[in-house]
Amino acid sequence: MTSSGDHLTVNSHSHPDLFWALRGGGGGTYGIVTSVTYRTHPSVALTAVFFGANSTNNNTFNTLFTEFVRINPKLSDAGFGGYALMTRNAMQMFYIALNVTQAQANMTFDPFFAFAQNLTSEGLNIAASLTVPYPSFYTWYTSIFSTGQQVGSITELASRLISRETIEHNPQGIADAMLAMDGAIWQYAFGCL
Amino acid sequence: MVGFISFVILMSVLYIKLSQLAAITLEAGVQWHEAYDAVQAQGRVLVGGISVGGSVGAAGGWLLGGGHSAISPKYGLGK
């Protein structure tokens, strides 16, 4: 519904400019979205990866986090996407990949898990480091998130879109910049672009 | 806020199944857990967001903010 009161059907064929603008270009500034139609896909099995680590040694955590930033394009290529959360001295991540077996996921993540394991002698604490197969997105989602709590917190939001090229050419710089914002909690939605 | 939306806007989930294309239409106020329940019942999945309790609107700001999902590497941004 536009500000002029017109009720439009907006998609890549009908009002494509407005469709483009709505999908991340400015949200509610272009009108009110009263309903959406999403494409669906077959439900398939997936493997989830959980990892969490922390260290009071800044150099150790920087080393770990730089490696994590560096491998993200490879993780995306292997089909993984998901979310991660980090502060100056701790991180958690939970990624998934559809149609990827646990054995395949282990092959993808074992080098990073080993990298982290090697840092334990330099003060890294690993809270979680595992892969878990699920029969569907739904079972993964409900097992993790259906605890019934309402969402909502007091947060000042900012967002950054970081290109693959930037990550590939300067993972250290990305990690340094993020870690330098001490006190900020970064939440990633990672993958695909 | 969420309760208000759910009260004012009657949830409407319409599942459309064509030969080549399966889609779901969600009216404003539908939350992610409701959307996921609906498509799972049909053996389907959709590119969507996550939150504790699934209590974020599936037809609102998530899509308007770009629509990133954990399964976007396979299926793209929300569409």
Contacts between the chains, C-beta under 8 A, distances in Angstrom:
chain1	res1	chain2	res2	distance
A	22	B	63	7.7
A	22	B	64	5.9
A	23	B	63	6.7
A	23	B	64	7.2
A	23	B	66	6.6
A	23	B	67	6.5
A	23	B	77	7.2
A	23	B	78	7.6
A	23	B	79	7.4
A	24	B	64	7.1
A	24	B	65	6.0
A	24	B	66	3.4
A	24	B	67	7.1
A	24	B	77	7.8
A	27	B	61	6.4
A	27	B	64	3.6
A	27	B	65	6.2
A	28	B	61	7.7
A	28	B	64	6.4
A	33	B	28	6.6
A	33	B	59	6.6
A	33	B	60	6.7
A	33	B	63	7.4
A	33	B	64	6.7
A	34	B	27	6.6
A	34	B	28	5.5
A	35	B	12	7.7
A	35	B	25	5.8
A	35	B	26	6.3
A	35	B	27	4.4
A	35	B	28	6.5
A	35	B	59	6.0
A	36	B	25	7.1
A	36	B	26	5.7
A	36	B	58	7.8
A	36	B	59	4.5
A	36	B	63	5.9
A	37	B	16	7.7
A	37	B	23	5.2
A	37	B	24	6.9
A	37	B	25	4.4
A	37	B	26	7.7
A	38	B	23	6.2
A	38	B	24	5.6
A	38	B	25	8.0
A	38	B	26	7.1
A	38	B	35	7.9
A	38	B	46	4.9
A	38	B	47	7.0
A	38	B	48	7.4
A	38	B	78	6.8
A	38	B	79	7.0
A	39	B	21	7.1
A	39	B	22	7.4
A	39	B	23	5.4
A	39	B	46	7.2
A	39	B	47	7.6
A	39	B	75	8.0
A	39	B	79	6.2
A	40	B	22	4.7
A	40	B	23	6.1
A	40	B	24	5.7
A	40	B	39	5.2
A	40	B	42	7.5
A	40	B	44	4.0
A	40	B	45	6.6
A	40	B	46	4.8
A	41	B	44	6.4
A	41	B	45	5.4
A	41	B	46	7.0
A	41	B	47	7.6
A	41	B	75	5.8
A	42	B	43	6.8
A	42	B	44	6.4
A	42	B	45	7.2
A	43	B	39	7.8
A	43	B	40	6.6
A	43	B	43	5.2
A	43	B	44	5.8
A	43	B	45	4.6
A	44	B	45	7.6
A	76	B	73	5.1
A	79	B	73	5.7
A	79	B	74	6.0
A	80	B	73	6.5
A	81	B	69	7.1
A	81	B	70	4.8
A	81	B	71	6.2
A	81	B	72	5.4
A	81	B	73	4.1
A	81	B	74	7.6
A	82	B	70	4.4
A	83	B	50	7.5
A	83	B	70	6.8
A	95	B	70	7.1
A	96	B	70	5.2
A	96	B	71	7.1
A	97	B	73	7.5
A	97	B	74	7.8
A	98	B	71	5.8
A	98	B	74	5.2
A	99	B	74	7.8
A	136	B	40	7.2
A	136	B	45	7.1
A	137	B	36	7.8
A	137	B	45	4.6
A	137	B	71	6.6
A	138	B	36	5.9
A	138	B	40	4.3
A	138	B	45	7.0
A	141	B	36	6.1
A	141	B	50	6.2
A	141	B	54	7.6
A	142	B	36	7.8
A	144	B	50	7.8
A	145	B	33	7.9
A	145	B	50	5.6
A	145	B	51	6.6
A	145	B	52	5.5
A	145	B	53	6.8
A	145	B	54	6.1
A	146	B	33	6.5
A	146	B	53	6.7
A	146	B	54	6.4
A	147	B	52	5.9
A	147	B	53	6.3
A	148	B	53	5.2
A	149	B	52	4.8
A	149	B	53	5.1
A	150	B	2	6.8
A	150	B	52	7.8
A	150	B	53	6.1
A	150	B	55	5.5
A	151	B	51	4.7
A	151	B	52	5.5
A	151	B	53	6.6
A	151	B	55	5.5
A	151	B	56	6.1
A	189	B	68	4.2
A	189	B	69	8.0
A	191	B	68	7.5
A	191	B	70	7.5
A	191	B	72	5.3
A	191	B	73	4.1
A	192	B	68	7.6
A	192	B	72	4.1
A	192	B	73	4.5
A	192	B	76	6.7
A	192	B	77	7.1
